[in-house]
Amino acid sequence: MNGYMSGMLLTTMEPRLFDLDFQLLTDSALTLISVLVLFFAMSYLLFNPVRAMLEKRQNKIADELSTAAEAEETAKKLQAEYEQKLADINKEADEILRDARSRALANESQIVAQAKEEARRIVDRAHVEAELEKAKAADEVKQEMILVASAIAGKVVAANINTEIQNSLVDETLKEMGENTWLS
């Protein structure tokens, strides 16, 4: 029996090309199926959530980039608006200053004209007052002349003298009064 069994064992255990047998093939097929099942399970459980997370992150980053671009564009527009407003304010300030200068010059010329008019009125009033004073002085001179003439007449009547004496008395009285007094 030993010889028979050993012959059988030799026939069953003959060397094969790749040593493929049914058990190895089934094990290989089961391992392949297990790997594929594991791959699809892992794909479903791990790869898809990771892809979804990466896609969400990518969308979030894209949204943030577009928001940042919009914010930058808005900031540039606001900067342009503020620069325009600043330029308009500077122009308005220049116009206000120009207007204030022109009004100041107009006020200055008006004040100068009023001052000249007031000075002319003062000078005219001074001329009128001088004329009045001159007329008053002339009236006083006339009054003095009347007094002098009365005094001369009194002396003439009192002295009752001739015309030569009378002329000498008039000349003497005029000298006493002074020539400037009755000539002005």
MOSUL-V358911 format. One record per residue. N is the residue number from 1. D_FIRST is the distance of its C-alpha to the first C-alpha in Angstrom with 1 decimal. Layout:
{{N/D_FIRST} {N/D_FIRST}}
This chain:
{{1/0.0} {2/3.5} {3/5.2} {4/4.9} {5/5.9} {6/8.0} {7/9.4} {8/10.3} {9/11.7} {10/13.6} {11/14.9} {12/16.1} {13/17.5} {14/19.5} {15/22.8} {16/25.6} {17/29.2} {18/30.5} {19/27.3} {20/28.7} {21/26.8} {22/28.1} {23/28.1} {24/30.1} {25/32.5} {26/33.1} {27/33.6} {28/36.0} {29/37.8} {30/38.2} {31/39.4} {32/41.9} {33/43.1} {34/43.4} {35/45.4} {36/47.6} {37/48.2} {38/48.9} {39/51.3} {40/53.2} {41/53.4} {42/54.6} {43/57.0} {44/58.3} {45/58.5} {46/59.5} {47/60.6} {48/62.9} {49/64.8} {50/65.1} {51/66.4} {52/68.8} {53/70.0} {54/70.5} {55/72.3} {56/74.5} {57/75.2} {58/76.0} {59/78.4} {60/80.0} {61/80.6} {62/82.0} {63/84.3} {64/85.4} {65/86.2} {66/88.1} {67/90.0} {68/90.8} {69/92.0} {70/94.2} {71/95.5} {72/96.3} {73/98.1} {74/100.0} {75/100.9} {76/102.2} {77/104.2} {78/105.7} {79/106.5} {80/108.3} {81/110.1} {82/111.2} {83/112.3} {84/114.3} {85/115.8} {86/116.6} {87/118.3} {88/120.2} {89/121.3} {90/122.5} {91/124.5} {92/125.9} {93/126.8} {94/128.6} {95/130.4} {96/131.5} {97/132.7} {98/134.5} {99/136.1} {100/137.1} {101/138.6} {102/140.6} {103/141.8} {104/142.7} {105/144.7} {106/146.4} {107/147.2} {108/148.5} {109/150.7} {110/151.9} {111/152.7} {112/154.5} {113/156.5} {114/157.3} {115/158.4} {116/160.6} {117/162.1} {118/162.8} {119/164.3} {120/166.5} {121/167.6} {122/168.3} {123/170.3} {124/172.2} {125/172.9} {126/174.1} {127/176.4} {128/177.7} {129/178.3} {130/179.9} {131/182.2} {132/183.0} {133/183.8} {134/185.9} {135/187.8} {136/188.2} {137/189.5} {138/191.8} {139/193.1} {140/193.6} {141/195.5} {142/197.6} {143/198.3} {144/199.3} {145/201.5} {146/203.1} {147/203.7} {148/205.0} {149/207.2} {150/208.5} {151/209.2} {152/210.9} {153/212.9} {154/213.9} {155/215.0} {156/216.8} {157/218.6} {158/219.3} {159/220.5} {160/222.1} {161/222.3} {162/222.3} {163/219.4} {164/218.9} {165/218.3} {166/216.0} {167/214.0} {168/213.7} {169/212.5} {170/209.8} {171/208.7} {172/208.6} {173/206.6} {174/204.1} {175/203.7} {176/203.0} {177/200.3} {178/198.9} {179/198.5} {180/194.8} {181/195.2} {182/197.2} {183/195.8} {184/192.3}}
